[in-house]
Amino acid sequence: MIIASANFAPIPEVLLIITIANTLGIVMLIFIAKYFSQDNHTERF
């Protein structure tokens, strides 16, 4: 984020798009991890 803000200082929209994309990516990974963690449960006898 620091490198992106230094390189795109004249265009603040680019930093906003990068921040939104990072946030959406993290949220998507959390939901994917929750979905696959439910699939991993084993039955005990």
C-alpha beads as a LAMMPS data file, in Angstrom:
LAMMPS data file: protein, C-alpha beads

45 atoms
44 bonds

1 atom types
1 bond types

-500.0 500.0 xlo xhi
-500.0 500.0 ylo yhi
-500.0 500.0 zlo zhi

Masses

1 110.0

Atoms # bond

1 1 1 0.000 0.000 0.000
2 1 1 2.863 2.395 0.720
3 1 1 4.461 1.712 -2.661
4 1 1 1.114 2.106 -4.420
5 1 1 0.419 5.433 -2.722
6 1 1 3.884 6.717 -3.607
7 1 1 3.591 5.726 -7.271
8 1 1 0.025 6.951 -7.821
9 1 1 0.013 10.112 -5.713
10 1 1 -1.443 12.338 -8.490
11 1 1 -4.312 9.878 -9.104
12 1 1 -6.078 9.048 -5.790
13 1 1 -8.712 6.902 -7.554
14 1 1 -6.097 4.238 -8.261
15 1 1 -5.304 3.882 -4.553
16 1 1 -9.028 3.595 -3.792
17 1 1 -9.455 0.845 -6.408
18 1 1 -6.427 -1.048 -5.042
19 1 1 -7.786 -0.806 -1.475
20 1 1 -11.258 -2.005 -2.501
21 1 1 -9.792 -4.889 -4.525
22 1 1 -7.613 -5.986 -1.591
23 1 1 -10.551 -5.854 0.822
24 1 1 -12.833 -7.828 -1.504
25 1 1 -10.075 -10.388 -2.059
26 1 1 -9.589 -10.933 1.673
27 1 1 -13.359 -11.263 2.260
28 1 1 -13.646 -13.734 -0.621
29 1 1 -10.776 -15.833 0.754
30 1 1 -12.377 -15.903 4.222
31 1 1 -15.679 -17.194 2.807
32 1 1 -13.880 -19.795 0.660
33 1 1 -11.927 -20.980 3.714
34 1 1 -15.125 -21.262 5.780
35 1 1 -16.809 -23.249 3.008
36 1 1 -13.948 -25.714 2.701
37 1 1 -13.505 -26.040 6.469
38 1 1 -17.081 -27.369 6.758
39 1 1 -16.270 -30.007 4.139
40 1 1 -13.321 -31.319 6.171
41 1 1 -15.176 -32.625 9.234
42 1 1 -14.937 -36.350 9.887
43 1 1 -17.481 -38.490 11.668
44 1 1 -16.490 -40.071 14.972
45 1 1 -17.614 -43.542 15.928

Bonds

1 1 1 2
2 1 2 3
3 1 3 4
4 1 4 5
5 1 5 6
6 1 6 7
7 1 7 8
8 1 8 9
9 1 9 10
10 1 10 11
11 1 11 12
12 1 12 13
13 1 13 14
14 1 14 15
15 1 15 16
16 1 16 17
17 1 17 18
18 1 18 19
19 1 19 20
20 1 20 21
21 1 21 22
22 1 22 23
23 1 23 24
24 1 24 25
25 1 25 26
26 1 26 27
27 1 27 28
28 1 28 29
29 1 29 30
30 1 30 31
31 1 31 32
32 1 32 33
33 1 33 34
34 1 34 35
35 1 35 36
36 1 36 37
37 1 37 38
38 1 38 39
39 1 39 40
40 1 40 41
41 1 41 42
42 1 42 43
43 1 43 44
44 1 44 45
